[in-house]
Amino acid sequence: MASVNIKKWRARKRAFLKDEHAIKRLALAKEYKNWIKEDFEVVIFSDECMVEMSKDPKAIWVFRTLKEKWYKDCIQGVTKGSGITLMVWACIWGKNKGPVIPIFDRSVDRFVYIGVLEDGLVDVWQEVEDPFGDPIFQQDGAKIHTARDTMAWFAENYI
């Protein structure tokens, strides 16, 4: 039997998609498949991100013998507890970066999110709209993004 060169690998991580989400993503990709780089200059992409100090998400691999497992150069130090965390919102468009807005609230609801949009998106929207015309604001489908109050805020601000 020929060797198939199968090796042990760490499983790749990827967001879990329901079938309905995969169908929507494929439809979106097909709709914009002919866009060129310049077409995307009017798209403002945004998201929130939790930044955590003291956590290293990278797995460290070492080559060692069984007896060496507790040697200092064969371990990865970790801190106890959940380090310092901060949620931030940011956006990008074309070759540009928008502001990074810290979110200090422990719980982010639609009202906190609307406040973040007022602090971060309004000026960016105007900056993109002036030279290019109507921008497209791209965000994921989180509940705070699609809440009735959030959608009303978008309508009131012509976004």
C-alpha positions as CSV (number, residue, x, y, z in Angstrom):
1,M,0.0,0.0,0.0
2,A,1.4,3.4,-1.0
3,S,2.0,6.0,1.7
4,V,-0.6,8.8,1.7
5,N,1.5,11.1,3.9
6,I,-1.2,11.6,6.6
7,K,0.1,13.5,9.7
8,K,-1.4,14.7,12.9
9,W,-2.5,18.3,12.7
10,R,-4.4,20.7,14.9
11,A,-8.0,21.1,13.6
12,R,-8.5,24.5,11.9
13,K,-11.0,26.8,13.7
14,R,-13.8,28.4,11.8
15,A,-17.1,30.0,12.7
16,F,-19.9,27.5,12.7
17,L,-22.4,28.3,9.9
18,K,-25.9,27.1,9.8
19,D,-27.1,26.0,6.3
20,E,-29.2,29.2,6.0
21,H,-26.1,31.3,6.7
22,A,-24.0,29.5,4.2
23,I,-26.7,30.0,1.5
24,K,-26.9,33.8,2.3
25,R,-23.1,34.1,2.2
26,L,-22.9,32.3,-1.2
27,A,-25.7,34.6,-2.6
28,L,-23.8,37.7,-1.4
29,A,-20.6,36.4,-2.9
30,K,-22.3,35.8,-6.3
31,E,-24.0,39.2,-6.2
32,Y,-20.6,41.0,-5.8
33,K,-18.3,38.6,-7.7
34,N,-17.6,41.1,-10.5
35,W,-16.8,44.0,-8.2
36,I,-13.3,45.4,-8.6
37,K,-11.1,46.9,-5.8
38,E,-12.4,50.4,-6.4
39,D,-16.0,49.3,-6.0
40,F,-15.2,48.4,-2.4
41,E,-14.0,51.8,-1.5
42,V,-17.5,52.8,-0.6
43,V,-18.1,49.9,1.7
44,I,-17.5,50.5,5.4
45,F,-16.8,47.3,7.2
46,S,-17.2,47.3,11.0
47,D,-17.2,44.9,14.0
48,E,-16.7,44.7,17.7
49,C,-13.8,42.8,19.2
50,M,-12.9,41.8,22.7
51,V,-9.2,42.5,23.4
52,E,-7.8,40.5,26.3
53,M,-4.5,41.2,27.9
54,S,-2.6,38.3,29.4
55,K,-4.0,35.7,27.0
56,D,-2.0,34.2,24.2
57,P,-4.3,32.3,21.8
58,K,-1.4,30.6,20.0
59,A,-0.5,27.0,20.9
60,I,3.1,26.5,21.6
61,W,4.6,23.3,20.3
62,V,7.8,21.8,21.8
63,F,9.9,18.7,21.0
64,R,10.8,16.9,24.2
65,T,11.1,13.6,25.9
66,L,8.6,12.3,28.3
67,K,10.9,13.2,31.2
68,E,11.3,16.8,30.0
69,K,7.6,17.8,30.2
70,W,8.1,20.1,33.3
71,Y,11.4,21.7,32.1
72,K,11.1,25.5,32.0
73,D,11.8,25.7,28.3
74,C,9.1,23.1,27.6
75,I,6.2,24.7,29.2
76,Q,4.0,27.7,28.3
77,G,3.3,30.0,31.3
78,V,-0.3,31.0,31.8
79,T,-1.9,33.5,34.2
80,K,-4.8,32.6,36.4
81,G,-8.1,34.3,36.0
82,S,-9.4,36.2,33.1
83,G,-6.8,39.0,32.4
84,I,-7.8,42.5,31.6
85,T,-10.5,42.8,28.8
86,L,-11.8,45.7,26.8
87,M,-14.3,45.6,24.0
88,V,-13.7,47.9,21.1
89,W,-15.6,48.8,17.9
90,A,-13.7,49.8,14.7
91,C,-14.3,50.1,11.0
92,I,-12.3,50.1,7.7
93,W,-13.0,51.2,4.1
94,G,-10.8,51.1,1.1
95,K,-7.3,51.7,2.5
96,N,-8.5,53.6,5.4
97,K,-9.0,52.9,9.1
98,G,-11.7,54.5,11.2
99,P,-11.5,55.3,14.9
100,V,-11.2,52.6,17.5
101,I,-14.0,53.2,20.0
102,P,-13.7,51.6,23.4
103,I,-16.8,50.1,24.9
104,F,-16.6,50.3,28.7
105,D,-20.1,48.9,29.4
106,R,-20.1,45.4,30.8
107,S,-23.1,44.5,28.7
108,V,-23.6,45.9,25.2
109,D,-27.2,46.4,24.3
110,R,-28.7,48.3,21.4
111,F,-28.5,51.6,23.2
112,V,-24.8,51.2,23.9
113,Y,-24.3,50.2,20.3
114,I,-26.1,53.3,19.0
115,G,-23.9,55.4,21.2
116,V,-20.8,53.7,19.6
117,L,-22.2,54.4,16.1
118,E,-22.7,58.0,17.0
119,D,-19.1,58.3,18.2
120,G,-17.5,56.3,15.4
121,L,-19.6,56.0,12.3
122,V,-21.2,59.4,11.6
123,D,-17.9,61.1,10.8
124,V,-16.6,58.1,8.8
125,W,-19.9,58.0,6.8
126,Q,-19.5,61.7,5.9
127,E,-15.8,61.1,4.9
128,V,-16.8,58.3,2.5
129,E,-19.9,60.0,1.3
130,D,-18.2,63.2,0.2
131,P,-16.0,61.8,-2.5
132,F,-17.9,58.7,-3.5
133,G,-21.6,59.2,-2.9
134,D,-23.7,56.7,-1.0
135,P,-21.6,54.4,1.2
136,I,-22.6,50.9,2.1
137,F,-22.4,50.0,5.8
138,Q,-21.5,46.4,6.4
139,Q,-21.9,44.7,9.8
140,D,-22.8,41.2,10.9
141,G,-26.3,40.1,12.0
142,A,-25.8,40.5,15.8
143,K,-29.1,41.3,17.6
144,I,-27.8,44.7,18.6
145,H,-27.1,45.5,14.9
146,T,-30.6,44.5,13.8
147,A,-32.6,45.7,16.7
148,R,-35.6,48.0,16.0
149,D,-34.0,51.0,17.7
150,T,-30.7,50.5,15.8
151,M,-32.5,50.2,12.5
152,A,-34.5,53.4,13.4
153,W,-31.2,55.2,14.2
154,F,-29.8,54.2,10.7
155,A,-33.0,55.5,9.1
156,E,-32.9,58.8,11.0
157,N,-29.2,59.2,10.0
158,Y,-29.8,58.2,6.3
159,I,-27.5,55.2,6.7
